[in-house]
Amino acid sequence: MQTRSRFLPNPKSLYQRLNDEAQRLRKEARGTHPGVERERLIREARQAEMASDMDKWLSSPALQAPR
């Protein structure tokens, strides 16, 4: 019996996916009226940007363990 993989490899890096999500959220926020919903979208975009920055920082060669 053939086993199926639970997860498919994603061609984009986590950094790129988070940046794409942040751009999408900011674009959606620009189309909404000022208020709670717009602030929520901006906050989520900021969190996605911070997460992508952390991913980039953690995967940088400067943080690799010595061999």
VEXGU-850056 format. One record per residue (C-alpha): residue in three letters; x negated, y, z; residue number from 1. Coordinates in nm, 4 decimals. Each point is the difference from the previous one (the first is absolute). Layout:
REM residues N
(node 'ala', (X, Y, Z), NUM)
...
//
This chain:
REM residues 67
(node 'met', (0.0000, 0.0000, 0.0000), 1)
(node 'gln', (-0.1352, 0.3394, -0.0958), 2)
(node 'thr', (-0.0331, 0.2576, 0.2768), 3)
(node 'arg', (0.0829, 0.3597, -0.0695), 4)
(node 'ser', (-0.2071, 0.2857, 0.1233), 5)
(node 'arg', (0.1809, 0.2295, 0.2411), 6)
(node 'phe', (-0.1864, 0.3099, -0.1044), 7)
(node 'leu', (-0.0860, 0.1143, -0.3474), 8)
(node 'pro', (-0.3197, 0.1970, -0.0401), 9)
(node 'asn', (0.0636, 0.3664, -0.0619), 10)
(node 'pro', (-0.2030, 0.1589, -0.2800), 11)
(node 'lys', (-0.0110, 0.3354, 0.1828), 12)
(node 'ser', (-0.2043, 0.0589, 0.3126), 13)
(node 'leu', (0.1679, 0.0893, 0.3271), 14)
(node 'tyr', (-0.1518, 0.3478, -0.0303), 15)
(node 'gln', (0.1633, 0.0528, -0.3410), 16)
(node 'arg', (0.3386, -0.1407, 0.1082), 17)
(node 'leu', (0.0081, 0.2297, 0.3045), 18)
(node 'asn', (-0.0925, 0.3033, -0.2109), 19)
(node 'asp', (0.2710, -0.0881, -0.2530), 20)
(node 'glu', (0.2551, -0.0301, 0.2813), 21)
(node 'ala', (-0.1058, 0.3372, 0.1455), 22)
(node 'gln', (0.0378, 0.1670, -0.3403), 23)
(node 'arg', (0.3434, -0.1591, -0.0480), 24)
(node 'leu', (0.1157, 0.1176, 0.3436), 25)
(node 'arg', (-0.1268, 0.3554, -0.0556), 26)
(node 'lys', (0.1758, 0.0150, -0.3371), 27)
(node 'glu', (0.3223, -0.1232, 0.1605), 28)
(node 'ala', (-0.0375, 0.2569, 0.2802), 29)
(node 'arg', (-0.0350, 0.2824, -0.2540), 30)
(node 'gly', (0.3389, -0.0972, -0.1421), 31)
(node 'thr', (0.1857, 0.0121, 0.3312), 32)
(node 'his', (0.1357, 0.2952, 0.1927), 33)
(node 'pro', (-0.1862, 0.1185, 0.3102), 34)
(node 'gly', (0.1037, -0.2001, 0.3017), 35)
(node 'val', (-0.0510, -0.3198, 0.1936), 36)
(node 'glu', (-0.0196, -0.2282, -0.3045), 37)
(node 'arg', (-0.2617, 0.2153, -0.1702), 38)
(node 'glu', (-0.2124, 0.0126, 0.3162), 39)
(node 'arg', (0.0231, -0.3795, 0.0305), 40)
(node 'leu', (-0.1208, -0.0451, -0.3581), 41)
(node 'ile', (-0.2891, 0.2407, 0.0519), 42)
(node 'arg', (-0.0970, -0.1753, 0.3242), 43)
(node 'glu', (0.0014, -0.3416, -0.1727), 44)
(node 'ala', (-0.2110, 0.1396, -0.2850), 45)
(node 'arg', (-0.2507, 0.1394, 0.2495), 46)
(node 'gln', (-0.0170, -0.3365, 0.1781), 47)
(node 'ala', (-0.0605, -0.1811, -0.3298), 48)
(node 'glu', (-0.2792, 0.2445, -0.0851), 49)
(node 'met', (-0.1617, -0.0479, 0.3404), 50)
(node 'ala', (0.0243, -0.3785, -0.0363), 51)
(node 'ser', (-0.1630, 0.0134, -0.3434), 52)
(node 'asp', (-0.2797, 0.2185, 0.1400), 53)
(node 'met', (-0.0547, -0.2479, 0.2845), 54)
(node 'asp', (-0.0062, -0.2915, -0.2442), 55)
(node 'lys', (-0.2579, 0.1787, -0.2130), 56)
(node 'trp', (-0.2071, 0.0849, 0.3065), 57)
(node 'leu', (0.0147, -0.3530, 0.1444), 58)
(node 'ser', (-0.0962, -0.1607, -0.3298), 59)
(node 'ser', (-0.2894, 0.2382, -0.0656), 60)
(node 'pro', (-0.3498, -0.1491, -0.0274), 61)
(node 'ala', (-0.1182, 0.2113, 0.2936), 62)
(node 'leu', (0.2169, -0.2026, 0.2392), 63)
(node 'gln', (-0.1119, -0.3451, -0.1135), 64)
(node 'ala', (-0.1582, -0.2196, 0.2643), 65)
(node 'pro', (-0.3760, -0.0457, -0.0274), 66)
(node 'arg', (-0.1107, -0.3270, -0.1581), 67)
//
